[in-house]
């Protein structure tokens, strides 16, 4: 028996939620993760999952997760970036001249 359009959409929604949960456990958040609404029509066997957009930090975390080199336990909270050490000037600014 073939799945109805609604059953296909529900299956895709379940897949998106499972993916969101597992990515979250790994410390990766894809804010635009969703079902592609253009593929929910009756002619597509299953809707596509749109992984969406993410910032460079999340893209690099995802690379590290896939490479097996990332540990969410030691990661900073999502959206936080390490501050430069006091000895380093902020990016784009030269170090102050000693007086």
Secondary structure as UniProt FT lines:
FT   HELIX           5..25
FT   TURN            26..27
FT   TURN            31..32
FT   STRAND          34..35
FT   HELIX           37..39
FT   TURN            42..43
FT   STRAND          49..50
FT   HELIX           56..67
FT   HELIX           72..74
FT   TURN            78..79
FT   TURN            86..87
FT   TURN            91..92
//
